[in-house]
């Protein structure tokens, strides 16, 4: 039961409890007290992008992603929908000038081939994104029949613990 509770808390963006008041920041949680209400907010967030029919040369801007604070990417999960041995090589870049090369988060790109459980990536070249930077996705290679590439980026707001 404890494991299930912690798993649920990990995916919640905020939770309000009633009881004793205190203020503390620990293990990725910001706990603050206001009156009889204690608020717990996770510093962990996630964003998802689905790229339909990705092709080599695609350059996609994550303009629907907004942030007001610096953040650090901690994990990326990607999975394909496709047939005939699908494969997509892709990268994520960030920077203040969209026309420049930008800094590469992925360090040479990732090759995703899984159509079942997906692939989780945790090794990064430059995973710290400043609040004034933009984030974009580039497809550098594609083979087989790929209907979609689904990428979920898990990141940590603020200081790293």
C-alpha positions in Angstrom: 0.0 0.0 0.0 2.8 2.4 0.8 4.4 1.9 -2.6 1.1 2.6 -4.4 0.7 5.8 -2.3 4.2 7.1 -3.2 3.6 6.3 -6.8 0.4 8.3 -6.8 2.1 11.2 -5.1 4.9 11.2 -7.7 2.5 11.8 -10.5 0.4 14.5 -8.7 1.3 18.1 -9.5 -0.2 19.4 -6.2 -2.0 18.0 -3.2 -3.7 19.8 -0.3 -3.8 18.3 3.2 -5.4 19.5 6.4 -3.7 19.4 9.7 -0.5 20.6 11.3 1.3 23.5 9.5 5.0 23.5 8.6 7.3 24.5 5.8 9.9 22.3 4.2 11.4 21.4 0.8 12.6 17.9 0.5 12.9 15.0 -1.9 11.4 17.0 -4.8 8.4 18.2 -2.8 7.7 21.8 -1.7 5.6 21.8 1.5 4.2 25.0 2.7 1.6 25.9 5.3 -1.1 28.6 5.2 -3.5 28.6 8.1 -5.0 25.1 8.6 -4.1 24.0 5.0 -0.8 22.4 4.1 0.0 22.4 0.4 2.4 19.9 -1.2 3.7 20.5 -4.7 6.0 18.4 -6.7 9.0 20.0 -8.4 8.8 17.1 -10.9 6.9 17.8 -14.1 6.4 16.1 -17.5 5.5 17.2 -21.0 4.6 15.1 -24.0 4.8 15.5 -27.7 3.5 13.2 -30.4 5.1 13.6 -33.8 2.9 12.1 -36.5 4.7 10.5 -39.5 8.2 11.7 -38.6 10.6 12.1 -41.5 14.3 12.8 -41.6 14.8 16.6 -41.7 11.7 17.4 -39.6 12.4 20.3 -37.3 9.6 20.8 -34.7 9.3 23.7 -32.3 8.0 22.9 -28.8 6.1 26.2 -28.7 3.2 24.8 -26.7 5.6 24.2 -23.8 5.9 27.1 -21.4 8.1 27.5 -18.3 8.9 30.4 -16.1 11.8 28.9 -14.2 15.0 27.0 -15.1 14.6 23.3 -15.3 16.7 20.2 -15.7 15.6 17.2 -17.8 16.1 14.0 -15.8 14.5 11.3 -18.0 13.0 11.0 -21.5 10.7 8.1 -22.6 10.0 7.5 -26.3 7.9 4.9 -28.1 7.0 4.4 -31.8 3.8 3.4 -33.6 4.7 1.7 -36.8 5.5 -1.5 -38.8 8.3 -2.9 -41.0 11.0 -2.5 -38.4 10.4 1.1 -37.6 13.2 3.3 -36.4 13.6 7.0 -35.7 16.8 8.9 -34.8 16.0 12.2 -33.1 17.4 14.9 -30.9 16.2 17.7 -28.6 18.0 21.1 -28.7 17.6 24.3 -26.7 18.7 27.9 -26.9 17.7 31.5 -27.1 18.0 31.8 -30.9 15.9 29.4 -32.9 18.0 30.0 -36.1 21.2 28.9 -34.3 22.3 25.3 -33.8 21.4 25.4 -30.1 22.7 23.1 -27.4 21.9 19.5 -27.8 20.2 17.8 -24.8 20.7 14.3 -26.2 24.3 14.4 -27.1 24.3 13.0 -30.7 20.6 11.9 -30.7 18.7 8.8 -29.7 17.6 5.9 -31.9 14.1 4.7 -30.9 12.9 1.4 -32.3 10.5 0.1 -29.6 6.8 -0.2 -30.5 5.8 -1.9 -27.2 7.3 -0.7 -23.9 9.3 2.2 -25.3 12.8 3.3 -24.4 13.9 5.4 -21.4 16.9 7.7 -21.8 18.8 9.1 -18.8 22.2 10.1 -20.2 22.3 13.7 -21.5 24.8 16.1 -23.0 23.2 19.4 -21.8 20.0 18.9 -19.9 19.7 22.3 -18.1 17.3 24.6 -19.8 17.1 28.3 -18.8 13.8 30.1 -18.4 14.5 32.3 -21.5 15.4 29.4 -23.8 13.3 27.6 -26.4 13.1 23.8 -26.9 12.9 22.1 -30.2 13.0 18.5 -31.7 14.8 17.4 -34.8 14.3 14.1 -36.7 17.7 13.1 -38.3 16.8 9.7 -39.6 13.8 7.4 -40.1 13.3 3.9 -41.5 10.4 1.4 -41.8 6.9 2.6 -41.6 6.5 5.1 -38.7 3.0 6.4 -37.9 4.0 8.3 -34.8 6.9 9.1 -32.4 5.7 9.8 -28.8 8.2 11.5 -26.6 7.7 12.3 -22.9 10.2 14.6 -21.1 10.4 14.4 -17.3 12.1 17.4 -15.8 12.8 19.0 -12.4 11.9 22.6 -11.7 14.4 24.7 -9.8 17.5 23.6 -8.0 18.6 20.0 -8.2 18.5 18.1 -5.0 
